[in-house]
């Protein structure tokens, strides 16, 4: 039997099956002979087909999200090789091709970004909000520094809502499953009388019980209790202009567990007795979180002529939250953290002009963003009768001008050139002190303690600013019909920031500098055999400099350093086929070699400072792969039935620069060994396409794995992946 530690077996199988990504980009219309083409807006230059877009991207439509029981971007990450996602109590850590950040608190920014209807989402706490009224999700791989700008060093995930419909349409869905899962959501869209206006309204409710049982006293963790609403109003101004107003609201009360599962023995019988069981934890303190967010956006489109369109997108977002968790991940009363209240709001404006002039297509634009974020943190240390009070606030601004043009020398040959100038500034304030109480009701008025056992209290108010030019160059060529080849060079930029985890005033004041990435990419997108076979191949090389790397500072602090340079190279292969009308095959293989080139002063507890040069980057498995199939059988006037299965897997992944250990210590457990997850689905579609009944099973083999780790409590702890879940759902469309 071939070893699964070398995925060469999988590459061979994928090519033999002629398979590709489990994405609607690679899906086919039921009963048609060929694969379906999907329209995307990833280039911001208007709608283009995915196969004619010279970018590495993966697309999911609303039907695909429903068929795979994907509720938010966590499900996207599980089905998209090259995309890694974990979170710490709701703070999402998003990595695309090894580019991401563990630094997620106030003063910092993500390195790979999320945009909803073109609006940049600044805070990782908002990333896992449930999808609602979504038309498609686009995962764009590689730096998007020219068109997307702000911090899209690794790539961007774009969530696009359904546009209001000119005819009355709607959809309603009920679902239920194990762990007490219950879901209800629906939308309705259509014209509002004879006014010419179009509207849509979507509502959702989603709950499930605790995924992790607690054998100690703190209660279960990892449940869900979510509400959501989204409305749109499209107002036409004649045939040349329209204004779309959008409003969204989401509310959730969950027991996020952070990284609740201890992975190593700590000498406590209760905790050690459940090692190896990833569905059981031992926490002595309750976990809780309450998040509320809402926003408004105004999207104005003016068609100045048949070849020129002006767009303005104005948006406001507001977030409020509170959370608490047992930070030591054990039955010992060592650390407990409280954040209350987290408050953030942001305002953005983007103005761009799309035009075509003879053989030239171009977009020029301006962008403004400002954010106000406050995140107070209390760390209770009951064993010593003290607490750390840490409050950080930031006001940041980003202004940018950008442009990108594509010139078609011939119908087969074109060149792309783009440039963005970005200026960002951050006004940061932080006060930090240790107080002589571990009682949450008393810490606000407790006396301050300081040297010689604790750092002195401090208050800092630094201000810093940065500017950068981020160009893009590319050449696209069609050697034959339905085959696009492309080559590009793109620069990514992420602004500097400040460390909320700084133990001293000097560290908090200094902050860290921007990081930069040059990406060189070559690819081919091709359709063959009358669109029955699709083969997409993309190879890339990243030169990543001044990397922002979070390092642990004992006893319970973390700071970010511009401590490393790295090279990332890889290949993505996607193949899809519809050999016969009832059968769809899909798979992908992604190879990634992501290594620190220079990181001489890495620090990871308990090893101290060491040279991590040559080690693998965080969240960057060498191999990731997926495969699956769906078979559909018609049953006459009763409609059709289908069955399908998907398998996704990846090789070993590391969560710190230490990798397998240093200084003579091996087997360091801040990693996840190779694993794979099997999912399946079966269902019925009515002949008129209105009804769907489906059963969907995820992680059917109950594979145990972690998506991230920490080491600042009783021992190394991790965040387990979701357990086996089985859902039944009924959908009606009209």
N, C-alpha and C positions, 0 to 999 in steps of 0.2 A: 504493500500500500504506500502511495506517495506521501511524503511528509508534508504536513500543513505549515511547517515552519518556513518553507520556501514556496511562495505562491506561484511558482512557475506552472504547477499543475492547474492552477485556476486560470492563468492566462491562456493556456492551451484549450481548456474547456470553454472559456468565453469565446475565443475565436471560432471554435468548432460549432458552438451553438449559434454564432452570429447574433450576439446579444448586445444590449446597451443599457443606458441608465433607466431606472424606474421613474421616468419623467414624461410628462405629456409632450415634451419636445420629441420624444421617441415613440409616442403612442400612435395608434392607427384608428380611423373611424371604423366602427363595427360594421362588418360586411363589405368594406372596401378592399381593393386589392393592395393598395400601397399605404405607406406610412403618412400620417397626417403632418402638415406643416403648421407651426405655431407662430403667431405674431408676438413680438416683444418690443419693449421700449428702452432696452438697456443702454442704448447709445445716446439717448436724450435728443436725437435728431428726427423724431417721429417714429412711426411704427415700421418695423422691418421684420422679415421672417428670421427665425432663429438660425436657420441654415445659411443665410446670407449675411449674418452678423459676425464680423471678425473678432470674436471674443470667446473665451472659454466660459460657458454658462450652462446652468441647469435650470429647467423651468418646470413648475408644477401648476396644473390648473385646479380649479375648484373641485372637479370630479375626482381627480387623482388624490387630492387631500382627503376627500371623503372616503374613497375606496381603501386608503391605507390608514384610516383613523388618525390622521395627523391634526392635532389641535393647535399647535404653535410651532415655532422654529426648532424646538427640541426634536420633534419628529422629523423635520427636514434634515437635521444633522445626522440622524441615524441612517438616512437613506442616501446621503450624498458623500461619497468618498472625497477626501480632501477638506471636508468641513468637520471641525471638532467643536463641541459645545459642552461646557459644564457650568455650574454656578455655585456661588456661596451665599446661601440664604436669599436667593432671588437675584443676586448680583451676577449677571450672565458674563461668562468668559467665552468669547467667540474667537475661533482661530480658523483661518482659511489658508491652506497650504503651509501650515506652520507659522503663519504671521498672526499674532494676536497679543493679548496682554492679560496677565494676572492682576494687574493694578486696576481696580474697578471703582475705587471710592472717590469722594470729593477731591478735586484738584487734579484728577487724571481723566483720560479719555480712552475709549476703545481704539484698537488698531484695525479692526475690521468692523464694518458698520451696518446698521439697519435703517432703512428708509421706508416709511409708510406713505403711499401716494405722493412720493417725492419729498416728504418732510423727514429730515434727519432726526433720529432719536438719540439724544445726547446721553441719557442715563441708562446703564445696563439693567437697572431695576425694571424697566418697562419692556424689555425684549421678549419675555415669554408670555405676554398677554395673548389670550386665545384669538385665533383667526375668526373674523366675522365679516360676511359679505365680501369674500375675497374672490377675485377673478383668476389671479395667478400669482405665483411667487417666483421671482427670478434670483438665482444665486450667481453673481458675477464674480469670477475668480481673477485674482491679480489686482495690482494697484489701480485705482480709478481717480488718480490725483488731478486730472484735467477737468473732467465733466462733473464728477461727484465731489471732489475736493475734500472736505473736512474729514481728515483722519482715515480715509479709505485706503490705507496702506496695503492691507492684505486682500481687500475686495469688499463687496457690498451685497447685502440681501435686500431686495426690493419687493415690498408687498403692495399689490395693486388691487384696488377695489373694483367691483362691478360698476359700470356706469349706469345711471338711471335709464330705464327702458322706455321706448316710445310706445310700447304696447303693454298691457297688463300682464305681468309675469310674477312668479313667486316660487318659493320652495320652503318646505317644512320638513324637519327631521327629528325623530325621536330615537334615542339610543339607551341601552342599558347593558350592564355586564357585571363581571365579578368585581370584588372590592367595593360593592355597592355603587358602581358607576351609574350615573344618570345624566343624560344630556338632552336638551331641547333647544332647538334654534330654528330660525326661519327668517325669511325676508320677503318683502313685497315691493314691487316697483312698477311704475307706469305713469301715464299722463295725469295731471291734476286738473280735471275738467277740461274746459275749452281755453284755459289760460295760456297754453303753449308751454307751460312749465312741466318738468318731469321730476318725479321724486322717488325715493326709496327709503325703506326703514328695515333695519335688521335688529333682532333681539336674540340673546343666547343665555342659557343657564347650564352650568356643568359642575358636577360634583363627583367625588369618589372618596372612599374611606382611606384610612392610613395604609400606605404601602409597607411601612416598617413597624413591627411590633416592638414594644419596649418592656423589657423584663425588670426594669428598675422602677423608679417612682415618678418619672417626668412625663409620662403619657406618650402615645404614639406620635409618629412624624410622617411627613410626606402625604398629606391628604390634599384635597382640592375643593374649593367652594367659591365659584366664580359667577359673576353676572356681567353682561355686556350689552351695549346698545350702540348703534351707528345709524346716522341719517344723512341723506344727501338731497339737495335741491338744485336742479339745473334750470337756470333762467336764461332763455334765449333772447338775444337782442338782434332781431332780424335773422338773416342767414349768414351774417359775417362774424358774429361774436356770441359768446355764451359765458355765463358765470356759474360755476358749480360751488355751492356752499356745503361743507362737510362738518359734521359734529360727531364726536365719539365719547363714550363713557365706559369705564371698566372698574369693577370693584371686586376684590378678592380677600378672603380670610383663609389662610393656609397655615399649617404648622411646618414651615420649612425647617429642615434639620441641619443646614450647613453641610459639613462633612461628618455625618453622625456615626459612621461605622468604624470602630477600631480595627486595625489590620494587624496589630502585633500584640503579644501578651504584655501586661503591665503588672503582673503579680497580684491581681485582685481576682479571687475565685469567680465572682459573678461575671465580670467582663471577660475573663479568659475562657469561661465555659461556653461562650457563644461565638468564639472565633471561627471563621469559616462559614458562618451562616449569615449571608448578606441581607436576609429579610428580618433579622432581629438585632436590636441595639440595646444598650444599657445606659440610659440617660437619667440623671437625678433631677433635672430641671426641665420645665415645660418649654417647648418651642412654639412660637406663634408669630404671625405676621398679618398685617392689614394694609392693603395697598389700594389707593384710589387715584385714578387718573382721568382726565378729560381734556378735550382739545377742540379747537375750531380752525377751519381753514377755508380760504377763498381762492379758487382756481379760475382765473380769467384767461380766456382764449379769444384772440382777435385775429381773424384772417384778413390781413391787409391786402392781399391779392391771391391769385391762384397759386403763387409760388412763395409766399412770405407769410409767416404766422408769428404773432407776438403772444407770449405767455407770461403771466404773473401769478406767482404762488405765494400767498401770505398765510402764515400759520402761527397759532399760539397753542402751547401744551403746558399742562399743569400736573404735577405729581405730588402726592402726600402719602407717607407711609410710616409704619412703626413695626419693629420686630424685636424678638428676643430669642436667644438660643443658648443651649448648653455647649459652650465653645470648647470644653475639654473632651467632649465626645465619650464620656465615661460615667460610671456610677459615683465617681468621686466628686466632691463639691470643690472644684479647683477654680474654674473660670465660668462666668456667665456674662453674656453681653446683651446690652439693650441699646437700641437706636430708636429715639423718640423725641420729637417728630422729625422725619426726613421731609424736607420741603424743596421742591424744585419747580421752576417755570422757565419757559424759553419762548423766544419770538424769532421768527425767521422770515426772510423775504428773498425770493429768487425771481429775477426778470430775465427772460431770454428771447432771442429772435432766431427762428429757423427759416432758412430761405434756400431756394435753388435758383441758380443763374447759369443757364446753359449747361456746361459740364461740371459746374461747381455746386456742391451742397455744403452748407455751413450753418453753424450755430454760434452765437455770441451771447454772453450773459453777464450778469452781476449778481452777487450773493451777499446777504448780510445775516448774521446770527448773533444772538446774545442770550446768555443763560445766567440765572441766579440759583445757586444750589447751596443748601445747608444740610449737614449731616452730623448731628451730635451723637457721640458714642460713649457709653458707660461700660467699663469692664470691671466686674465685681470679682474680687479675689478673697473669698470667705476664709480660706485657711490662714491668711495673714491679717484679716480684718481691715483691708484697705480696698480702695477702688481707684481706677484711673478714669478721669473725666477728660474727654477730648472732643472739642467742637471745631469743625472746619466749615468755612463758608468761602464761596468763590463767585465772582462776577467775571465772566469771560465774554469776549467779543471776537468775531471773525468776519472779515470783509474780503471779498475776492472779485476779480474780473477774470473771465475766461473766454476762450474761443477755440473752435475746432472746425476744420474744413476737410472735405474729401473732394479731390479733383479726378474726374474720369478721363484719362488719356484716350482710352478706347472702351467699348462696352465690356471688355474683359480685364482691363488694367486700370487701377486707381491708386492714389496715394493719399494718406491722411497725415495732417499735421495739426497739433493743438498745443495750447499753452494756457496756464493758469497762474495768476499771481495772488498769493494769499498773505494777509497780515492778521495776526492773532495777538490778543493781549489778555492777561489774566491778573485780576486783583484778588489776592488770596488773604484770608485771615484765619488764624488758628490760636486757640488757647488750650493749654494742656496742664493738668495738675493731678497729683495723687492726694487722696483724702483719707482720713482715718475712720472709715466705715465701709462695710460691705452690705449694708441694708439699703435696698432701692429707695425706701421711703425717707432715708436720712442723708444720702450722699450729697444732695444739693446744698445742704447747710453744714456738712461735716468739716472739721478743721483740716487745713492743708498740711501734708507731711512732705518732707524733702530730704536732702542729704543728711547723713552719709549713706542711707540705704535706698533712697529713691531719687530720681532725677529732679532737679529744681523745677518748679512751675514756670511756664513761659507763655508769652503772648507775642505773636509775630503778625506783621501786615505787609508782606512783600508784594511787589508788582513786577511782572516781566512781560516782554513781548517778543515775537518772532515773525519773520517773513520768509517766504520761499517761492521759487519758481518751479512749477511742475509741468514739464512738457510731455508730449506724446508724438511719436512718429510711427508710421506704418505704411506698408505696401500690400495691396490685395490683388490677386490674379486668379482668373478662371481659365485654367488650361483647357478644359472641356466643359460641356454643359453639366450643371448640377455638381460641380466640383470647385470649391473655393479654397484657395491657399492664401495664407497671410503671414506676415512677419511684422513685429512691432517692438518698439522700445518705449518704456513708460517709466516716469519717475513718480514715486509716492512720498508723501510727507505727513508726519504726525507731529503736532506741536508739543513743546515741553510742558511741564506741569510741576505740581508740588505734592509732597508726600504727607498724606494724612497719618501714616504710621510712624512718622519721625519721632525719635525719642528725645531730641534736643532742639533748642531754638535754632542752632546753626544749621542742622539738617533741614528743618522745616523752611527756613529762609532761603537756603540755597536752591532747593528743588532740583530739577533735572532738565536737560536740553532736548531738542527735537530729535527724532529718528528719521532716517531717509532710506529709500529703497529704489534701486534701478532694476527693472524687470525687462528681460529680453525673451521674446516668445515667438514661436513659429508653429503654425498649425494648418490642418486641412479639415474641411467639412465636405462630406461627399454622400450623394445618393446614387444607388445603382439598381439595376434590374427593375426598371420602371417603378422606382421608389419603394421596392420591397426590402432593400438592404441599405442601411445607413452606417457609415463608418466615419467617426470623428477622432482625430488624433491631435494632441497639443503637447509641445515640449517647451520647457521654460528654464530660465536661469535667473536667479535673484542675487543681487549684490546688496546686502542689508548692512547698513552702517549706523553707528551711534545707537545701537539697540537699547531700548528702555527695558531693563531686566530688574524684576523685583527680587531682593535678597533678604533673607531672614536675619534679624538682629536680636539676640537673646535679651531679656527673657520672653518678650511677647510683642516685638515690634517688627516692622518690615519697611525697608526703604527701596526706592527705585534708583538705579544707577544707569548712566550711559556707559555700560561696562563691556560691550561686546560688539564684534562684527561677525557676520555669518554669511555663508553661501548656501542657497537653496536651489536645488535643481530637481526636475522631475518630468514625468510623462503621464498624461491622462489619455486613456483609450476608451472610446465609447463605440459600441456596435449594437445595432438593433435590426431586427428582421421580422417580416411577416411572410414566412414561406408559403402558407396557405391562409385563406381569409379568417378561419376561426382561431388561429394561433399567433400570439405575439410573444416574442422572445426579447429579453433585455438583460444587459450586464455592463459592467465597467471595471476597469483595472486602473489604479492610480499608483504610480511609484513616486516616492519623495525621498530625497537625500538632503536633509536639513541639518547642518553642523555649524557649531561655533568655530569661527576661524581664529578669533582671539578673545579670550575671556580669562585673563590670568588671576583675577581676584574674586572669583565666585565664592559665595558663602551660603552654605546650607547646613543647618543644625542636623546632626551633632558633629559634623566634620570640621567646622571652622573654615578658614580661607583656603582655597585650593585652585588649581589651574584647570578650568573646564574646557580649554581649547580642544577641539576635535570631538567633543561630546555632542549628542543630539539635542536639538531644540525641544522645548516643552510642546506637548500636544502635536507631535509631528511623526506619526507612524511611517515606517519605510514603505509599507504596502497597505492599500485599502481596496476593497473589491465588493462587488455586488452582482447578483444575477437573479433572474426570475422568469416566469412565464405565466401567461393567462390564456386559457382555452375557453371559447364561447361556442355554445351549441344552440341553434334555433329550435324552438318547439312550436312552430306554426303560429296560430292566432293567440297562443298563450305568451308569446314573447321569446325570451331566451334565458338560458342559465349559463353561468360561468364559474370557473374555479381557477385560482392562481396561487402562486407561492413566490416568496422572495427570500434570498439569503444575503446578508451583508456581513462583512468581516474586516478585520484589520490586524496587522502585526503588532508587536510590542510597542507601547508608547510610554514615554517618560514624562513626569510632572515637575521635575526639578533638573537643573544643570548637572547634578551629581550622577544622574543615570544609574549605573549599577553599583555605585559606591566609590569612595576614594580613601586614600591614606590607609590602605590595607583592609578596609571594611567592605565586604561585598554583600550582595543580596539586599541592598537597601530597598525597602518596600514602597517607595513613592513611584510606582510604575504599575502598568497593567499589561499582563501577558497577552499574547495573541488570543483572539476570541471571535466567534461569529454568532449571529442572531438569526433565527428562522421565523418567518411570519407567513401567514396564509390567509386566504379569503375565498368565500364562495357566495354566490348570490343569484338573484333573479331580477330581470328587467322586463317590464310589461311591453307589449307590442307597440304601444303608442309612446313609450319613453317617459311616461309620467311617474310610474311607480318603480321603486327599487327596494328590495329586501336583501340584506347582506349579513353575513357573520364574518367577523374579522378577528384573527388571533395574532397577537404580537409576542415575541420572545417565547415561542411555543416550547422550546427545550429548557426553559427556566435557567438560561445562562446567567451566571453570577459574574459581575464585572463592576469596576468603578470608573467614573469619568474624570476624577480629579482627586487630589490628596492634599492634606495639610499636616503640619508637625509643630504645633505650638501649644498643645495641651498635654494630656497624660501620655500620649504616644502618637504614632502616625495613624491618621484616620482618613477615610475616603468617602466619596459620594457614590453610593450604589446606583447602577442603572435600573431602569424600571423592571418590575417582575413580569411574569406571564400574565397577560390580560386577554380576555375574550369578550368581544362586544357584539351584540345584535343591534342592527339599526334599520329603521324604516324611513324612506324618503319619498316625498310626493312633490312633483313639480307641475306647474301650470303656466 
